[in-house]
Structure formats: C-alpha cells, structure tokens
C-alpha cells in the first residue's frame, strides 16, 4: 500500500523520532501554512522509510562548516537514534 503525505509531513515525521532532536521548528508565515503543518506530529514513518531518509540525508551532516561542533552520541550510534 502506498500512502502519500506532504513534504512537510515527511520532513517533520523523519526528524521527530530522532533522539538528538529536542524540537522541530515549523516556521509558518501565514495561517494557511500553519494549518498545512498541523498533524505532522502524528505521522509515524516505518523504520524502512526512516532508514531511507537517513541514507539520503545522513544524520549529523552539516551543510555549512560553520555549524561543525559537538556531535551528540545519538548521531554516531544508530541504536540511539529512535525513541
């Protein structure tokens, strides 16, 4: 079965279960954008989907070298990644 979800729901659904993430900023600029983001906290992605997301965008990879700093254990040990 294929389930289609929005990009924002996929993005939030892939970061919220990560142990290193303490909060996710959704950043809407308008009420309409806020309403599209509501419900993303209820998205539960399968471990296979989360592994695919991690393969495409590895946890802990910084795009900007200015962001390099402390690396939490949950980013280096896959066993610690999910709640």
PDB file of N, CA, C and O in Angstrom:
ATOM      1  N   UNK A   1       0.838  -1.176   0.000  1.00  0.00           N
ATOM      2  CA  UNK A   1       0.000   0.000   0.000  1.00  0.00           C
ATOM      3  C   UNK A   1       0.886   1.242   0.000  1.00  0.00           C
ATOM      4  O   UNK A   1       1.843   1.329   0.769  1.00  0.00           O
ATOM      5  N   UNK A   2       0.571   2.182  -0.846  1.00  0.00           N
ATOM      6  CA  UNK A   2       1.314   3.434  -0.932  1.00  0.00           C
ATOM      7  C   UNK A   2       0.494   4.529  -0.263  1.00  0.00           C
ATOM      8  O   UNK A   2      -0.688   4.707  -0.554  1.00  0.00           O
ATOM      9  N   UNK A   3       1.140   5.252   0.631  1.00  0.00           N
ATOM     10  CA  UNK A   3       0.495   6.372   1.313  1.00  0.00           C
ATOM     11  C   UNK A   3       1.211   7.639   0.882  1.00  0.00           C
ATOM     12  O   UNK A   3       2.438   7.711   0.938  1.00  0.00           O
ATOM     13  N   UNK A   4       0.466   8.619   0.462  1.00  0.00           N
ATOM     14  CA  UNK A   4       1.045   9.884   0.017  1.00  0.00           C
ATOM     15  C   UNK A   4       0.894  10.903   1.139  1.00  0.00           C
ATOM     16  O   UNK A   4      -0.204  11.125   1.650  1.00  0.00           O
ATOM     17  N   UNK A   5       2.027  11.526   1.521  1.00  0.00           N
ATOM     18  CA  UNK A   5       1.995  12.583   2.528  1.00  0.00           C
ATOM     19  C   UNK A   5       2.719  13.799   1.966  1.00  0.00           C
ATOM     20  O   UNK A   5       3.472  13.696   0.997  1.00  0.00           O
ATOM     21  N   UNK A   6       2.485  14.933   2.574  1.00  0.00           N
ATOM     22  CA  UNK A   6       3.127  16.162   2.102  1.00  0.00           C
ATOM     23  C   UNK A   6       4.613  16.154   2.465  1.00  0.00           C
ATOM     24  O   UNK A   6       5.054  15.407   3.338  1.00  0.00           O
ATOM     25  N   UNK A   7       5.359  16.995   1.780  1.00  0.00           N
ATOM     26  CA  UNK A   7       6.791  17.115   2.048  1.00  0.00           C
ATOM     27  C   UNK A   7       7.044  17.555   3.485  1.00  0.00           C
ATOM     28  O   UNK A   7       7.955  17.045   4.138  1.00  0.00           O
ATOM     29  N   UNK A   8       6.248  18.497   3.982  1.00  0.00           N
ATOM     30  CA  UNK A   8       6.450  18.974   5.353  1.00  0.00           C
ATOM     31  C   UNK A   8       6.146  17.870   6.362  1.00  0.00           C
ATOM     32  O   UNK A   8       6.825  17.762   7.383  1.00  0.00           O
ATOM     33  N   UNK A   9       5.133  17.051   6.085  1.00  0.00           N
ATOM     34  CA  UNK A   9       4.830  15.939   6.984  1.00  0.00           C
ATOM     35  C   UNK A   9       5.952  14.897   6.945  1.00  0.00           C
ATOM     36  O   UNK A   9       6.294  14.324   7.979  1.00  0.00           O
ATOM     37  N   UNK A  10       6.526  14.648   5.770  1.00  0.00           N
ATOM     38  CA  UNK A  10       7.668  13.730   5.657  1.00  0.00           C
ATOM     39  C   UNK A  10       8.860  14.283   6.421  1.00  0.00           C
ATOM     40  O   UNK A  10       9.524  13.558   7.161  1.00  0.00           O
ATOM     41  N   UNK A  11       9.130  15.579   6.237  1.00  0.00           N
ATOM     42  CA  UNK A  11      10.282  16.186   6.912  1.00  0.00           C
ATOM     43  C   UNK A  11      10.136  16.118   8.426  1.00  0.00           C
ATOM     44  O   UNK A  11      11.061  15.696   9.119  1.00  0.00           O
ATOM     45  N   UNK A  12       8.988  16.528   8.940  1.00  0.00           N
ATOM     46  CA  UNK A  12       8.792  16.502  10.392  1.00  0.00           C
ATOM     47  C   UNK A  12       8.681  15.073  10.910  1.00  0.00           C
ATOM     48  O   UNK A  12       9.161  14.771  12.002  1.00  0.00           O
ATOM     49  N   UNK A  13       8.055  14.198  10.141  1.00  0.00           N
ATOM     50  CA  UNK A  13       7.937  12.797  10.550  1.00  0.00           C
ATOM     51  C   UNK A  13       9.261  12.073  10.588  1.00  0.00           C
ATOM     52  O   UNK A  13       9.398  11.064  11.280  1.00  0.00           O
ATOM     53  N   UNK A  14      10.247  12.576   9.850  1.00  0.00           N
ATOM     54  CA  UNK A  14      11.562  11.927   9.860  1.00  0.00           C
ATOM     55  C   UNK A  14      12.491  12.485  10.936  1.00  0.00           C
ATOM     56  O   UNK A  14      13.438  11.807  11.336  1.00  0.00           O
ATOM     57  N   UNK A  15      12.240  13.704  11.413  1.00  0.00           N
ATOM     58  CA  UNK A  15      13.117  14.256  12.452  1.00  0.00           C
ATOM     59  C   UNK A  15      12.568  14.068  13.862  1.00  0.00           C
ATOM     60  O   UNK A  15      13.349  13.918  14.802  1.00  0.00           O
ATOM     61  N   UNK A  16      11.255  14.071  14.038  1.00  0.00           N
ATOM     62  CA  UNK A  16      10.688  13.981  15.383  1.00  0.00           C
ATOM     63  C   UNK A  16      11.038  12.696  16.129  1.00  0.00           C
ATOM     64  O   UNK A  16      11.222  12.757  17.345  1.00  0.00           O
ATOM     65  N   UNK A  17      11.144  11.526  15.473  1.00  0.00           N
ATOM     66  CA  UNK A  17      11.502  10.323  16.224  1.00  0.00           C
ATOM     67  C   UNK A  17      12.988  10.238  16.584  1.00  0.00           C
ATOM     68  O   UNK A  17      13.390   9.349  17.336  1.00  0.00           O
ATOM     69  N   UNK A  18      13.798  11.144  16.061  1.00  0.00           N
ATOM     70  CA  UNK A  18      15.247  11.104  16.290  1.00  0.00           C
ATOM     71  C   UNK A  18      15.579  11.572  17.705  1.00  0.00           C
ATOM     72  O   UNK A  18      15.137  12.644  18.119  1.00  0.00           O
ATOM     73  N   UNK A  19      16.341  10.794  18.442  1.00  0.00           N
ATOM     74  CA  UNK A  19      16.672  11.121  19.836  1.00  0.00           C
ATOM     75  C   UNK A  19      17.448  12.423  19.983  1.00  0.00           C
ATOM     76  O   UNK A  19      17.363  13.080  21.021  1.00  0.00           O
ATOM     77  N   UNK A  20      18.199  12.800  18.959  1.00  0.00           N
ATOM     78  CA  UNK A  20      19.007  14.017  19.051  1.00  0.00           C
ATOM     79  C   UNK A  20      18.174  15.273  18.811  1.00  0.00           C
ATOM     80  O   UNK A  20      18.653  16.384  19.040  1.00  0.00           O
ATOM     81  N   UNK A  21      16.943  15.109  18.356  1.00  0.00           N
ATOM     82  CA  UNK A  21      16.074  16.253  18.077  1.00  0.00           C
ATOM     83  C   UNK A  21      15.216  16.534  19.300  1.00  0.00           C
ATOM     84  O   UNK A  21      14.448  15.681  19.744  1.00  0.00           O
ATOM     85  N   UNK A  22      15.354  17.729  19.835  1.00  0.00           N
ATOM     86  CA  UNK A  22      14.550  18.100  21.001  1.00  0.00           C
ATOM     87  C   UNK A  22      13.316  18.893  20.616  1.00  0.00           C
ATOM     88  O   UNK A  22      12.349  18.947  21.376  1.00  0.00           O
ATOM     89  N   UNK A  23      13.339  19.509  19.443  1.00  0.00           N
ATOM     90  CA  UNK A  23      12.175  20.235  18.946  1.00  0.00           C
ATOM     91  C   UNK A  23      12.345  20.440  17.448  1.00  0.00           C
ATOM     92  O   UNK A  23      13.456  20.401  16.918  1.00  0.00           O
ATOM     93  N   UNK A  24      11.238  20.655  16.789  1.00  0.00           N
ATOM     94  CA  UNK A  24      11.256  20.932  15.351  1.00  0.00           C
ATOM     95  C   UNK A  24      10.549  22.261  15.125  1.00  0.00           C
ATOM     96  O   UNK A  24       9.411  22.455  15.552  1.00  0.00           O
ATOM     97  N   UNK A  25      11.232  23.160  14.455  1.00  0.00           N
ATOM     98  CA  UNK A  25      10.661  24.474  14.167  1.00  0.00           C
ATOM     99  C   UNK A  25       9.899  24.372  12.853  1.00  0.00           C
ATOM    100  O   UNK A  25      10.474  24.033  11.818  1.00  0.00           O
ATOM    101  N   UNK A  26       8.601  24.668  12.898  1.00  0.00           N
ATOM    102  CA  UNK A  26       7.803  24.522  11.686  1.00  0.00           C
ATOM    103  C   UNK A  26       7.735  25.820  10.889  1.00  0.00           C
ATOM    104  O   UNK A  26       7.497  25.775   9.683  1.00  0.00           O
ATOM    105  N   UNK A  27       7.934  26.953  11.511  1.00  0.00           N
ATOM    106  CA  UNK A  27       8.109  28.242  10.863  1.00  0.00           C
ATOM    107  C   UNK A  27       7.088  28.721   9.862  1.00  0.00           C
ATOM    108  O   UNK A  27       7.484  29.221   8.809  1.00  0.00           O
ATOM    109  N   UNK A  28       5.795  28.602  10.120  1.00  0.00           N
ATOM    110  CA  UNK A  28       4.842  29.134   9.151  1.00  0.00           C
ATOM    111  C   UNK A  28       4.804  30.658   9.183  1.00  0.00           C
ATOM    112  O   UNK A  28       4.965  31.267  10.240  1.00  0.00           O
ATOM    113  N   UNK A  29       4.595  31.262   8.033  1.00  0.00           N
ATOM    114  CA  UNK A  29       4.493  32.724   7.954  1.00  0.00           C
ATOM    115  C   UNK A  29       3.054  33.182   7.787  1.00  0.00           C
ATOM    116  O   UNK A  29       2.762  34.377   7.844  1.00  0.00           O
ATOM    117  N   UNK A  30       2.162  32.228   7.582  1.00  0.00           N
ATOM    118  CA  UNK A  30       0.749  32.573   7.387  1.00  0.00           C
ATOM    119  C   UNK A  30      -0.105  31.470   8.004  1.00  0.00           C
ATOM    120  O   UNK A  30       0.346  30.335   8.157  1.00  0.00           O
ATOM    121  N   UNK A  31      -1.317  31.806   8.349  1.00  0.00           N
ATOM    122  CA  UNK A  31      -2.233  30.845   8.960  1.00  0.00           C
ATOM    123  C   UNK A  31      -2.450  29.632   8.066  1.00  0.00           C
ATOM    124  O   UNK A  31      -2.518  28.507   8.560  1.00  0.00           O
ATOM    125  N   UNK A  32      -2.557  29.843   6.770  1.00  0.00           N
ATOM    126  CA  UNK A  32      -2.762  28.739   5.823  1.00  0.00           C
ATOM    127  C   UNK A  32      -1.596  27.753   5.880  1.00  0.00           C
ATOM    128  O   UNK A  32      -1.807  26.542   5.816  1.00  0.00           O
ATOM    129  N   UNK A  33      -0.377  28.258   5.998  1.00  0.00           N
ATOM    130  CA  UNK A  33       0.795  27.377   6.107  1.00  0.00           C
ATOM    131  C   UNK A  33       0.791  26.626   7.430  1.00  0.00           C
ATOM    132  O   UNK A  33       1.179  25.459   7.484  1.00  0.00           O
ATOM    133  N   UNK A  34       0.357  27.283   8.491  1.00  0.00           N
ATOM    134  CA  UNK A  34       0.252  26.610   9.782  1.00  0.00           C
ATOM    135  C   UNK A  34      -0.735  25.452   9.704  1.00  0.00           C
ATOM    136  O   UNK A  34      -0.453  24.356  10.188  1.00  0.00           O
ATOM    137  N   UNK A  35      -1.877  25.692   9.102  1.00  0.00           N
ATOM    138  CA  UNK A  35      -2.889  24.632   9.036  1.00  0.00           C
ATOM    139  C   UNK A  35      -2.405  23.443   8.205  1.00  0.00           C
ATOM    140  O   UNK A  35      -2.799  22.308   8.472  1.00  0.00           O
ATOM    141  N   UNK A  36      -1.559  23.686   7.204  1.00  0.00           N
ATOM    142  CA  UNK A  36      -0.999  22.570   6.423  1.00  0.00           C
ATOM    143  C   UNK A  36      -0.020  21.746   7.247  1.00  0.00           C
ATOM    144  O   UNK A  36       0.155  20.555   6.990  1.00  0.00           O
ATOM    145  N   UNK A  37       0.617  22.363   8.231  1.00  0.00           N
ATOM    146  CA  UNK A  37       1.601  21.653   9.045  1.00  0.00           C
ATOM    147  C   UNK A  37       0.974  20.887  10.219  1.00  0.00           C
ATOM    148  O   UNK A  37       1.580  19.960  10.756  1.00  0.00           O
ATOM    149  N   UNK A  38      -0.219  21.276  10.602  1.00  0.00           N
ATOM    150  CA  UNK A  38      -0.878  20.611  11.719  1.00  0.00           C
ATOM    151  C   UNK A  38      -1.080  19.130  11.396  1.00  0.00           C
ATOM    152  O   UNK A  38      -1.432  18.768  10.274  1.00  0.00           O
ATOM    153  N   UNK A  39      -0.859  18.307  12.373  1.00  0.00           N
ATOM    154  CA  UNK A  39      -0.999  16.869  12.181  1.00  0.00           C
ATOM    155  C   UNK A  39       0.310  16.177  11.872  1.00  0.00           C
ATOM    156  O   UNK A  39       0.373  14.948  11.896  1.00  0.00           O
ATOM    157  N   UNK A  40       1.361  16.934  11.582  1.00  0.00           N
ATOM    158  CA  UNK A  40       2.651  16.316  11.267  1.00  0.00           C
ATOM    159  C   UNK A  40       3.208  15.557  12.461  1.00  0.00           C
ATOM    160  O   UNK A  40       3.958  14.596  12.285  1.00  0.00           O
ATOM    161  N   UNK A  41       2.851  15.974  13.678  1.00  0.00           N
ATOM    162  CA  UNK A  41       3.336  15.276  14.865  1.00  0.00           C
ATOM    163  C   UNK A  41       2.737  13.876  14.981  1.00  0.00           C
ATOM    164  O   UNK A  41       3.263  13.040  15.715  1.00  0.00           O
ATOM    165  N   UNK A  42       1.653  13.615  14.273  1.00  0.00           N
ATOM    166  CA  UNK A  42       1.015  12.298  14.323  1.00  0.00           C
ATOM    167  C   UNK A  42       1.552  11.343  13.257  1.00  0.00           C
ATOM    168  O   UNK A  42       1.199  10.163  13.251  1.00  0.00           O
ATOM    169  N   UNK A  43       2.401  11.840  12.358  1.00  0.00           N
ATOM    170  CA  UNK A  43       2.958  10.995  11.294  1.00  0.00           C
ATOM    171  C   UNK A  43       3.937  10.009  11.909  1.00  0.00           C
ATOM    172  O   UNK A  43       4.841  10.398  12.649  1.00  0.00           O
ATOM    173  N   UNK A  44       3.753   8.735  11.601  1.00  0.00           N
ATOM    174  CA  UNK A  44       4.655   7.683  12.073  1.00  0.00           C
ATOM    175  C   UNK A  44       5.201   6.968  10.848  1.00  0.00           C
ATOM    176  O   UNK A  44       4.478   6.240  10.169  1.00  0.00           O
ATOM    177  N   UNK A  45       6.478   7.180  10.573  1.00  0.00           N
ATOM    178  CA  UNK A  45       7.115   6.553   9.422  1.00  0.00           C
ATOM    179  C   UNK A  45       7.706   5.210   9.841  1.00  0.00           C
ATOM    180  O   UNK A  45       8.189   5.056  10.963  1.00  0.00           O
ATOM    181  N   UNK A  46       7.663   4.255   8.942  1.00  0.00           N
ATOM    182  CA  UNK A  46       8.199   2.928   9.239  1.00  0.00           C
ATOM    183  C   UNK A  46       9.727   3.006   9.364  1.00  0.00           C
ATOM    184  O   UNK A  46      10.345   3.932   8.840  1.00  0.00           O
ATOM    185  N   UNK A  47      10.332   2.037  10.057  1.00  0.00           N
ATOM    186  CA  UNK A  47      11.799   2.025  10.153  1.00  0.00           C
ATOM    187  C   UNK A  47      12.470   2.007   8.785  1.00  0.00           C
ATOM    188  O   UNK A  47      13.532   2.605   8.615  1.00  0.00           O
ATOM    189  N   UNK A  48      11.872   1.335   7.809  1.00  0.00           N
ATOM    190  CA  UNK A  48      12.451   1.308   6.463  1.00  0.00           C
ATOM    191  C   UNK A  48      12.464   2.674   5.811  1.00  0.00           C
ATOM    192  O   UNK A  48      13.440   3.045   5.160  1.00  0.00           O
ATOM    193  N   UNK A  49      11.386   3.426   5.981  1.00  0.00           N
ATOM    194  CA  UNK A  49      11.333   4.780   5.425  1.00  0.00           C
ATOM    195  C   UNK A  49      12.341   5.668   6.138  1.00  0.00           C
ATOM    196  O   UNK A  49      13.041   6.450   5.495  1.00  0.00           O
ATOM    197  N   UNK A  50      12.422   5.554   7.470  1.00  0.00           N
ATOM    198  CA  UNK A  50      13.389   6.357   8.223  1.00  0.00           C
ATOM    199  C   UNK A  50      14.825   6.014   7.812  1.00  0.00           C
ATOM    200  O   UNK A  50      15.667   6.907   7.716  1.00  0.00           O
ATOM    201  N   UNK A  51      15.110   4.735   7.568  1.00  0.00           N
ATOM    202  CA  UNK A  51      16.442   4.340   7.111  1.00  0.00           C
ATOM    203  C   UNK A  51      16.747   4.924   5.730  1.00  0.00           C
ATOM    204  O   UNK A  51      17.879   5.327   5.463  1.00  0.00           O
ATOM    205  N   UNK A  52      15.751   4.970   4.863  1.00  0.00           N
ATOM    206  CA  UNK A  52      15.933   5.560   3.534  1.00  0.00           C
ATOM    207  C   UNK A  52      16.211   7.055   3.642  1.00  0.00           C
ATOM    208  O   UNK A  52      17.083   7.580   2.951  1.00  0.00           O
ATOM    209  N   UNK A  53      15.472   7.735   4.506  1.00  0.00           N
ATOM    210  CA  UNK A  53      15.712   9.167   4.727  1.00  0.00           C
ATOM    211  C   UNK A  53      17.134   9.372   5.255  1.00  0.00           C
ATOM    212  O   UNK A  53      17.842  10.269   4.796  1.00  0.00           O
ATOM    213  N   UNK A  54      17.556   8.538   6.225  1.00  0.00           N
ATOM    214  CA  UNK A  54      18.914   8.650   6.773  1.00  0.00           C
ATOM    215  C   UNK A  54      19.977   8.395   5.703  1.00  0.00           C
ATOM    216  O   UNK A  54      21.042   9.013   5.732  1.00  0.00           O
ATOM    217  N   UNK A  55      19.700   7.494   4.761  1.00  0.00           N
ATOM    218  CA  UNK A  55      20.660   7.221   3.685  1.00  0.00           C
ATOM    219  C   UNK A  55      20.760   8.405   2.726  1.00  0.00           C
ATOM    220  O   UNK A  55      21.838   8.706   2.212  1.00  0.00           O
ATOM    221  N   UNK A  56      19.636   9.071   2.489  1.00  0.00           N
ATOM    222  CA  UNK A  56      19.639  10.220   1.582  1.00  0.00           C
ATOM    223  C   UNK A  56      20.225  11.474   2.223  1.00  0.00           C
ATOM    224  O   UNK A  56      20.922  12.249   1.567  1.00  0.00           O
ATOM    225  N   UNK A  57      19.940  11.666   3.505  1.00  0.00           N
ATOM    226  CA  UNK A  57      20.427  12.829   4.253  1.00  0.00           C
ATOM    227  C   UNK A  57      20.942  12.310   5.595  1.00  0.00           C
ATOM    228  O   UNK A  57      20.207  12.315   6.583  1.00  0.00           O
ATOM    229  N   UNK A  58      22.194  11.863   5.640  1.00  0.00           N
ATOM    230  CA  UNK A  58      22.725  11.248   6.853  1.00  0.00           C
ATOM    231  C   UNK A  58      22.615  12.162   8.077  1.00  0.00           C
ATOM    232  O   UNK A  58      22.900  13.356   7.994  1.00  0.00           O
ATOM    233  N   UNK A  59      22.202  11.593   9.209  1.00  0.00           N
ATOM    234  CA  UNK A  59      22.096  12.375  10.440  1.00  0.00           C
ATOM    235  C   UNK A  59      23.450  12.993  10.811  1.00  0.00           C
ATOM    236  O   UNK A  59      24.496  12.353  10.699  1.00  0.00           O
ATOM    237  N   UNK A  60      23.400  14.226  11.247  1.00  0.00           N
ATOM    238  CA  UNK A  60      24.609  14.882  11.722  1.00  0.00           C
ATOM    239  C   UNK A  60      25.455  15.530  10.656  1.00  0.00           C
ATOM    240  O   UNK A  60      26.485  16.125  10.970  1.00  0.00           O
ATOM    241  N   UNK A  61      25.052  15.434   9.403  1.00  0.00           N
ATOM    242  CA  UNK A  61      25.826  16.059   8.330  1.00  0.00           C
ATOM    243  C   UNK A  61      25.500  17.544   8.308  1.00  0.00           C
ATOM    244  O   UNK A  61      24.336  17.937   8.223  1.00  0.00           O
ATOM    245  N   UNK A  62      26.528  18.352   8.385  1.00  0.00           N
ATOM    246  CA  UNK A  62      26.358  19.807   8.347  1.00  0.00           C
ATOM    247  C   UNK A  62      26.647  20.320   6.946  1.00  0.00           C
ATOM    248  O   UNK A  62      27.670  19.985   6.349  1.00  0.00           O
ATOM    249  N   UNK A  63      25.758  21.116   6.441  1.00  0.00           N
ATOM    250  CA  UNK A  63      25.964  21.708   5.126  1.00  0.00           C
ATOM    251  C   UNK A  63      27.003  22.815   5.216  1.00  0.00           C
ATOM    252  O   UNK A  63      27.840  22.968   4.326  1.00  0.00           O
ATOM    253  N   UNK A  64      26.942  23.581   6.290  1.00  0.00           N
ATOM    254  CA  UNK A  64      27.876  24.685   6.487  1.00  0.00           C
ATOM    255  C   UNK A  64      28.978  24.281   7.456  1.00  0.00           C
ATOM    256  O   UNK A  64      28.688  23.791   8.548  1.00  0.00           O
ATOM    257  N   UNK A  65      30.231  24.477   7.078  1.00  0.00           N
ATOM    258  CA  UNK A  65      31.326  24.166   8.006  1.00  0.00           C
ATOM    259  C   UNK A  65      31.264  25.007   9.281  1.00  0.00           C
ATOM    260  O   UNK A  65      31.852  24.633  10.296  1.00  0.00           O
ATOM    261  N   UNK A  66      30.561  26.130   9.238  1.00  0.00           N
ATOM    262  CA  UNK A  66      30.421  26.974  10.426  1.00  0.00           C
ATOM    263  C   UNK A  66      29.574  26.303  11.503  1.00  0.00           C
ATOM    264  O   UNK A  66      29.619  26.697  12.668  1.00  0.00           O
ATOM    265  N   UNK A  67      28.803  25.290  11.112  1.00  0.00           N
ATOM    266  CA  UNK A  67      27.929  24.605  12.065  1.00  0.00           C
ATOM    267  C   UNK A  67      28.592  23.411  12.749  1.00  0.00           C
ATOM    268  O   UNK A  67      27.980  22.776  13.609  1.00  0.00           O
ATOM    269  N   UNK A  68      29.821  23.100  12.383  1.00  0.00           N
ATOM    270  CA  UNK A  68      30.508  21.939  12.959  1.00  0.00           C
ATOM    271  C   UNK A  68      30.835  22.222  14.423  1.00  0.00           C
ATOM    272  O   UNK A  68      31.323  23.299  14.767  1.00  0.00           O
ATOM    273  N   UNK A  69      30.565  21.260  15.260  1.00  0.00           N
ATOM    274  CA  UNK A  69      30.813  21.411  16.690  1.00  0.00           C
ATOM    275  C   UNK A  69      30.587  20.090  17.395  1.00  0.00           C
ATOM    276  O   UNK A  69      31.024  19.046  16.909  1.00  0.00           O
ATOM    277  N   UNK A  70      29.923  20.118  18.515  1.00  0.00           N
ATOM    278  CA  UNK A  70      29.645  18.916  19.296  1.00  0.00           C
ATOM    279  C   UNK A  70      28.796  17.936  18.495  1.00  0.00           C
ATOM    280  O   UNK A  70      27.819  18.328  17.856  1.00  0.00           O
ATOM    281  N   UNK A  71      29.170  16.670  18.531  1.00  0.00           N
ATOM    282  CA  UNK A  71      28.390  15.633  17.865  1.00  0.00           C
ATOM    283  C   UNK A  71      27.757  14.755  18.944  1.00  0.00           C
ATOM    284  O   UNK A  71      28.467  14.000  19.608  1.00  0.00           O
ATOM    285  N   UNK A  72      26.445  14.837  19.132  1.00  0.00           N
ATOM    286  CA  UNK A  72      25.774  14.029  20.142  1.00  0.00           C
ATOM    287  C   UNK A  72      25.889  12.537  19.832  1.00  0.00           C
ATOM    288  O   UNK A  72      25.906  12.152  18.662  1.00  0.00           O
ATOM    289  N   UNK A  73      25.966  11.691  20.862  1.00  0.00           N
ATOM    290  CA  UNK A  73      26.076  10.251  20.640  1.00  0.00           C
ATOM    291  C   UNK A  73      24.956   9.681  19.775  1.00  0.00           C
ATOM    292  O   UNK A  73      25.181   8.715  19.046  1.00  0.00           O
ATOM    293  N   UNK A  74      23.760  10.254  19.839  1.00  0.00           N
ATOM    294  CA  UNK A  74      22.644   9.739  19.035  1.00  0.00           C
ATOM    295  C   UNK A  74      22.892   9.903  17.539  1.00  0.00           C
ATOM    296  O   UNK A  74      22.218   9.260  16.734  1.00  0.00           O
ATOM    297  N   UNK A  75      23.839  10.745  17.152  1.00  0.00           N
ATOM    298  CA  UNK A  75      24.167  10.892  15.740  1.00  0.00           C
ATOM    299  C   UNK A  75      25.201   9.886  15.284  1.00  0.00           C
ATOM    300  O   UNK A  75      25.268   9.574  14.095  1.00  0.00           O
ATOM    301  N   UNK A  76      26.004   9.371  16.190  1.00  0.00           N
ATOM    302  CA  UNK A  76      27.049   8.432  15.804  1.00  0.00           C
ATOM    303  C   UNK A  76      26.674   6.977  16.070  1.00  0.00           C
ATOM    304  O   UNK A  76      27.266   6.077  15.473  1.00  0.00           O
ATOM    305  N   UNK A  77      25.711   6.725  16.948  1.00  0.00           N
ATOM    306  CA  UNK A  77      25.292   5.362  17.273  1.00  0.00           C
ATOM    307  C   UNK A  77      23.860   5.145  16.794  1.00  0.00           C
ATOM    308  O   UNK A  77      22.927   5.670  17.403  1.00  0.00           O
ATOM    309  N   UNK A  78      23.662   4.380  15.713  1.00  0.00           N
ATOM    310  CA  UNK A  78      22.311   4.171  15.177  1.00  0.00           C
ATOM    311  C   UNK A  78      21.316   3.604  16.205  1.00  0.00           C
ATOM    312  O   UNK A  78      20.115   3.852  16.096  1.00  0.00           O
ATOM    313  N   UNK A  79      21.789   2.866  17.175  1.00  0.00           N
ATOM    314  CA  UNK A  79      20.897   2.284  18.176  1.00  0.00           C
ATOM    315  C   UNK A  79      20.244   3.349  19.050  1.00  0.00           C
ATOM    316  O   UNK A  79      19.210   3.096  19.668  1.00  0.00           O
ATOM    317  N   UNK A  80      20.833   4.524  19.105  1.00  0.00           N
ATOM    318  CA  UNK A  80      20.307   5.602  19.933  1.00  0.00           C
ATOM    319  C   UNK A  80      19.402   6.566  19.162  1.00  0.00           C
ATOM    320  O   UNK A  80      18.902   7.533  19.735  1.00  0.00           O
ATOM    321  N   UNK A  81      19.192   6.313  17.884  1.00  0.00           N
ATOM    322  CA  UNK A  81      18.511   7.291  17.038  1.00  0.00           C
ATOM    323  C   UNK A  81      17.015   7.391  17.240  1.00  0.00           C
ATOM    324  O   UNK A  81      16.446   8.466  17.054  1.00  0.00           O
ATOM    325  N   UNK A  82      16.375   6.329  17.608  1.00  0.00           N
ATOM    326  CA  UNK A  82      14.914   6.365  17.675  1.00  0.00           C
ATOM    327  C   UNK A  82      14.436   6.239  19.095  1.00  0.00           C
ATOM    328  O   UNK A  82      15.032   5.511  19.889  1.00  0.00           O
ATOM    329  N   UNK A  83      13.375   6.933  19.429  1.00  0.00           N
ATOM    330  CA  UNK A  83      12.825   6.938  20.791  1.00  0.00           C
ATOM    331  C   UNK A  83      12.224   5.605  21.147  1.00  0.00           C
ATOM    332  O   UNK A  83      11.716   5.432  22.255  1.00  0.00           O
TER     333      UNK A  83
END
